[in-house]
Amino acid sequence: MDLYKLKGFGGADIIPDVFIENYKSLIWTERYREASDFQLVTEDVDEIRALLPIKSAVTLNDSQYVMLVETHSIETNEKGIDVLTIKGRSYETFLENRTTLYSGGETLEDDGDPMSMVYTTELTTAAVAAKLVAHIGPGGQTKSFIDNNDIDVVGSTSNVSGLPTSVWRVINRDTIYNEVQRLLAENNLGIRSLRSSPDDDVINIQIYRGTNKTATVIFDARAGHFKKVSYLWSSVGGKTYVVSSSKTQSVRIYNSGASGYEGLDNRTGLADQSDVTQTGTQGTATLTARAKSYLGNNREVVIMDATLGDDQPYKYGTDYKLGDTVKIKGKYGVTVNLMVNEYVRTKDSNGETGYPGFFQPNQ
């Protein structure tokens, strides 16, 4: 795992340039939707601080992810040696410094009412999020697009296969980063910042989704793929029926699409959607989408938390990537499909390791 400072960040030729060495440890974590981050610890305080000033950008030789240096901290250890810790997060987190309001007070995709919210019509969740990401500017150093399988390059009416296009979405007054995260969570979409190819002098912010790999990537406890496993069965918080209600109308949905739940199996929840101001068909579409999201987040669960061992049959980046869904086979009759939510690389005096983290998607 070799760490590099990016050459030309803020200008042309955004490529790995300065090799960073002489550190005691490095943790590099790539995540599907939440911010990726890194932490470097070194005793070469002056040299590394000069090489990696705050606001510089870094990458790995075997990763396209781009992260920004955000903090330097120095502490004197018990041996009297000054130790520098450098931390940073993925490039798209800079969207915390952009808001959904222009300087004149208008909201993005303004519908004529520059008050607390705005509706973007006839767009997929991914397309709305990408339109927000496009405001990371100013200048041509960043472009955003959707890139995976049947997902098109984003435009004003781009669609993502399998996602609803008729739901109006509310854009709140907030940072663009918070709103993008909220939008992507609706359909379990991810976001990542990647350094460009040699002939493309930008950092690419991609909104994407993974692939179903459950038929080809199967981790099995009986095959010794795990070094630590825990199991949990729970009905706490699980709902089979939800009422999703605005101030003017409501919809009622069962999680199976049927209405046959009785007795202890009929577990009703209330999703207060009082911020939804649309009515009629548009209101019903929005309330329905939110009701489905509510049921996805409130269900009975069978959870298997597994830590992979050192000897693995599959390679990250080749056999599976972030966002992919893989099969996890455990004991006690438990087989679950889990999303690869993160991948952690570490390098220290004990050598290098890498391992994935799994997440049970709501949809």
C-alpha positions in Angstrom: 0.0 0.0 0.0 1.9 3.0 -1.3 0.6 6.5 -0.5 1.1 9.4 -3.0 0.3 13.1 -3.0 -1.5 14.1 -6.1 0.3 16.3 -8.6 -1.6 19.2 -10.1 -4.5 19.2 -7.7 -6.4 22.4 -8.4 -4.9 22.4 -11.9 -4.0 20.1 -14.8 -2.5 16.6 -14.7 -4.1 15.2 -11.5 -1.9 12.1 -11.1 0.1 10.4 -8.3 3.3 12.3 -7.9 5.1 12.5 -4.5 5.6 9.1 -2.8 5.0 9.4 1.0 7.1 7.1 3.2 8.7 7.1 6.7 5.4 6.7 8.6 4.7 4.3 11.4 1.1 3.4 10.4 -1.5 4.1 7.7 -5.2 3.2 7.7 -7.1 3.8 4.5 -10.8 3.1 4.5 -13.0 3.2 1.4 -16.8 3.3 1.9 -19.8 2.9 -0.3 -21.8 6.0 0.6 -20.5 7.4 3.8 -17.3 9.4 3.7 -14.1 7.4 3.1 -11.2 8.4 5.3 -7.5 7.9 6.1 -5.1 8.3 9.0 -1.3 8.5 8.9 0.9 8.4 11.9 4.6 9.4 11.7 7.5 10.7 13.8 9.0 12.6 10.8 6.9 15.7 11.8 8.5 18.5 9.8 9.1 16.5 6.6 5.6 14.9 6.3 3.9 18.2 7.3 5.7 19.9 4.5 4.8 17.1 2.0 1.2 16.9 3.0 -0.2 20.3 4.0 -3.8 20.8 4.9 -6.0 20.9 1.7 -3.6 18.7 -0.3 -5.0 15.5 -1.9 -3.7 12.0 -1.6 -4.3 8.6 -3.3 -2.9 5.0 -3.3 -1.0 3.4 -6.1 -3.6 0.6 -6.2 -6.7 2.7 -5.6 -8.4 5.5 -7.6 -10.0 7.1 -4.6 -9.0 10.7 -3.7 -8.9 12.0 -0.2 -8.2 15.5 1.2 -5.8 16.2 4.0 -8.0 17.9 6.7 -6.2 17.9 10.0 -2.7 17.8 11.5 -2.2 17.0 15.2 1.0 16.6 17.2 1.4 14.9 20.5 4.5 14.0 22.5 4.5 10.3 23.5 5.8 8.7 26.7 9.3 8.5 25.2 9.4 12.3 24.6 9.1 11.9 20.8 6.7 14.2 18.9 4.2 12.2 16.8 2.2 13.7 13.9 -1.2 12.3 13.0 -2.7 13.4 9.7 -6.4 12.7 8.9 -8.6 13.3 5.9 -11.7 12.3 4.1 -12.8 11.6 0.6 -13.0 14.6 -1.8 -16.8 14.7 -2.1 -17.0 15.8 1.5 -16.0 19.2 0.3 -19.7 19.5 -0.5 -20.1 20.4 3.1 -18.9 23.8 2.0 -21.6 24.3 -0.6 -25.2 24.9 0.2 -28.5 24.3 -1.6 -29.0 28.1 -1.7 -27.4 30.5 -4.1 -26.0 33.7 -2.8 -29.1 35.5 -3.9 -31.3 33.3 -1.7 -32.8 31.2 -4.5 -32.8 27.4 -4.1 -31.3 25.0 -6.6 -33.9 24.0 -9.2 -36.0 26.9 -8.0 -39.7 26.4 -8.5 -40.5 30.1 -8.0 -40.8 29.9 -4.2 -37.4 30.7 -2.6 -38.5 29.6 0.8 -37.4 26.5 2.8 -37.6 23.8 0.2 -37.9 23.1 -3.5 -39.2 20.2 -5.7 -37.3 18.7 -8.5 -39.6 17.0 -10.9 -39.5 13.8 -13.1 -35.9 12.9 -12.1 -34.5 9.8 -10.5 -32.9 10.0 -7.0 -29.5 9.6 -8.6 -30.0 12.3 -11.2 -31.2 14.8 -8.5 -28.2 14.0 -6.3 -25.8 14.4 -9.3 -27.3 17.8 -10.2 -26.5 18.9 -6.6 -23.0 17.5 -6.8 -22.4 19.5 -10.0 -22.4 22.6 -7.8 -19.1 21.7 -6.1 -17.4 24.3 -8.4 -16.4 26.9 -9.2 -14.2 26.0 -12.2 -13.6 22.9 -14.3 -11.7 20.8 -11.8 -14.7 18.5 -11.0 -17.4 16.8 -13.0 -20.0 14.5 -11.6 -21.6 11.6 -13.5 -23.3 8.3 -12.9 -21.3 5.3 -13.9 -22.3 1.7 -13.5 -24.0 -1.0 -15.6 -27.1 0.5 -17.2 -26.8 3.9 -15.4 -26.3 6.8 -17.9 -24.2 9.9 -17.7 -26.3 12.3 -15.8 -28.2 15.1 -17.5 -31.3 17.1 -16.8 -33.6 14.1 -17.5 -31.3 11.1 -17.0 -32.8 8.0 -15.6 -31.5 5.1 -13.6 -32.9 1.7 -14.5 -35.2 0.3 -11.8 -35.6 3.6 -10.0 -38.9 5.6 -10.0 -38.9 8.8 -12.1 -42.2 10.2 -11.2 -41.6 11.1 -7.6 -41.0 14.7 -6.7 -38.2 15.2 -4.2 -37.8 17.9 -1.6 -34.5 19.7 -1.5 -34.1 21.2 2.0 -32.0 24.2 3.0 -28.8 22.4 4.0 -25.3 21.6 2.8 -25.2 19.9 -0.5 -23.3 17.0 1.1 -26.1 16.3 3.6 -28.8 16.5 1.0 -26.9 14.2 -1.4 -26.4 11.7 1.4 -30.1 11.8 2.2 -31.1 11.3 -1.4 -28.7 8.4 -2.1 -29.9 6.6 1.0 -33.4 6.4 -0.5 -32.2 3.8 -3.1 -29.0 2.5 -1.5 -26.8 4.4 -4.0 -23.2 5.1 -3.4 -20.8 8.0 -4.0 -17.1 8.1 -4.6 -14.3 10.5 -5.7 -11.8 9.0 -8.2 -8.8 10.4 -9.8 -9.1 10.7 -13.6 -7.5 8.9 -16.4 -4.3 10.5 -17.8 -6.2 12.2 -20.5 -8.9 13.7 -18.3 -7.6 16.4 -15.9 -10.5 16.3 -13.4 -11.5 14.4 -10.3 -14.6 12.4 -11.0 -17.4 12.2 -8.5 -19.5 9.2 -9.3 -22.9 8.2 -8.1 -23.2 4.5 -8.6 -24.6 1.2 -7.3 -23.0 -2.2 -7.0 -23.8 -5.5 -8.6 -25.5 -8.6 -7.3 -22.6 -11.1 -6.9 -24.5 -13.6 -4.7 -24.2 -16.4 -7.3 -20.4 -16.1 -7.6 -19.0 -14.6 -4.4 -20.0 -16.8 -1.4 -18.2 -16.6 1.9 -18.8 -19.7 4.0 -18.2 -20.3 7.7 -17.9 -24.0 7.2 -15.0 -23.4 4.7 -13.1 -21.4 7.3 -13.5 -18.0 5.7 -14.3 -16.3 9.0 -12.3 -15.8 12.2 -15.2 -14.2 14.1 -18.9 -14.6 13.7 -22.0 -13.5 15.7 -25.7 -14.0 15.0 -28.8 -12.0 15.9 -32.5 -12.7 15.4 -34.9 -9.9 16.4 -38.4 -8.6 15.8 -37.8 -5.4 17.8 -38.8 -2.4 15.6 -40.1 -4.6 12.8 -43.2 -3.3 11.0 -45.4 -5.1 8.5 -47.7 -2.2 7.8 -47.2 1.6 7.7 -49.4 4.7 7.4 -47.4 7.4 5.6 -49.2 10.7 6.1 -48.8 14.3 5.1 -51.0 17.2 6.4 -53.5 16.6 3.6 -53.4 12.9 2.6 -52.0 9.5 3.5 -51.2 6.1 2.0 -51.2 2.7 3.6 -48.8 -0.1 2.6 -47.9 -3.6 3.7 -44.4 -4.7 3.3 -45.3 -7.7 1.2 -47.8 -5.9 -1.0 -50.5 -8.0 0.6 -53.0 -7.3 3.4 -53.1 -10.7 5.1 -51.3 -9.9 8.4 -53.2 -10.7 11.5 -52.6 -10.8 15.3 -49.0 -10.6 16.3 -47.9 -10.5 12.7 -49.8 -7.2 12.1 -47.3 -4.6 13.3 -48.3 -1.1 12.3 -46.0 2.0 12.1 -46.7 5.7 11.4 -44.4 7.7 9.1 -45.0 11.4 9.7 -44.4 13.1 6.3 -45.7 16.6 7.3 -43.0 18.2 5.2 -44.7 16.9 2.0 -46.8 19.6 0.5 -47.7 18.1 -2.8 -51.3 16.8 -3.3 -53.1 14.4 -5.6 -51.0 12.1 -7.8 -47.7 13.8 -6.9 -48.4 13.6 -3.2 -49.4 9.9 -3.4 -46.2 9.1 -5.3 -44.0 10.8 -2.7 -45.8 9.3 0.3 -45.6 5.8 -1.3 -41.9 6.1 -1.9 -41.3 7.2 1.7 -43.6 4.4 3.0 -41.5 1.8 1.2 -38.3 3.3 2.6 -39.8 3.3 6.1 -40.7 -0.4 5.8 -37.2 -1.1 4.6 -35.7 0.5 7.7 -38.2 -1.1 10.1 -38.3 -4.8 9.7 -37.6 -8.1 11.5 -34.0 -9.0 11.1 -31.7 -11.9 10.9 -28.2 -10.5 11.3 -24.9 -12.3 10.8 -21.9 -10.1 11.7 -18.8 -11.8 10.2 -15.1 -10.9 10.3 -13.1 -12.5 7.5 -10.0 -14.4 8.1 -6.6 -13.9 6.4 -7.0 -16.7 3.9 -9.7 -15.6 1.4 -10.9 -17.1 -1.9 -12.0 -13.7 -3.4 -10.0 -10.5 -4.1 -11.4 -7.0 -3.4 -11.4 -4.9 -6.6 -11.4 -8.0 -8.8 -14.1 -10.4 -7.6 -16.1 -7.9 -5.7 -16.2 -4.1 -5.1 -17.9 -1.6 -2.8 -21.7 -1.7 -3.2 -21.7 -5.3 -4.5 -24.0 -7.8 -2.7 -22.4 -11.1 -1.8 -23.7 -14.2 -0.1 -22.6 -15.0 3.5 -23.3 -18.6 4.7 -23.1 -19.2 8.4 -24.2 -21.9 10.9 -27.6 -22.4 12.4 -29.3 -22.3 9.0 -28.4 -18.7 8.5 -27.6 -17.5 5.0 -27.8 -13.8 4.3 -27.0 -11.5 1.4 -25.0 -8.5 2.5 -23.7 -5.4 0.7 -19.9 -4.7 0.8 -20.1 -1.4 2.7 -16.4 -0.6 3.2 -12.9 -1.9 2.7 -10.1 -1.1 5.2 -6.4 -1.3 4.4 -3.8 -1.0 7.1 0.0 -0.8 7.0 2.2 -0.8 10.1 5.2 -2.6 11.6 3.3 -5.8 11.5 2.8 -5.6 7.7 -0.2 -4.9 5.5 -3.8 -6.2 5.8 -7.1 -5.6 4.0 -10.6 -6.7 4.9 -14.2 -5.8 3.9 -17.1 -4.6 6.1 -20.6 -5.8 5.4 -24.0 -4.1 5.7 -27.5 -5.4 5.4 -29.2 -3.1 2.9 -32.7 -1.9 3.5 -33.9 -2.6 0.0 
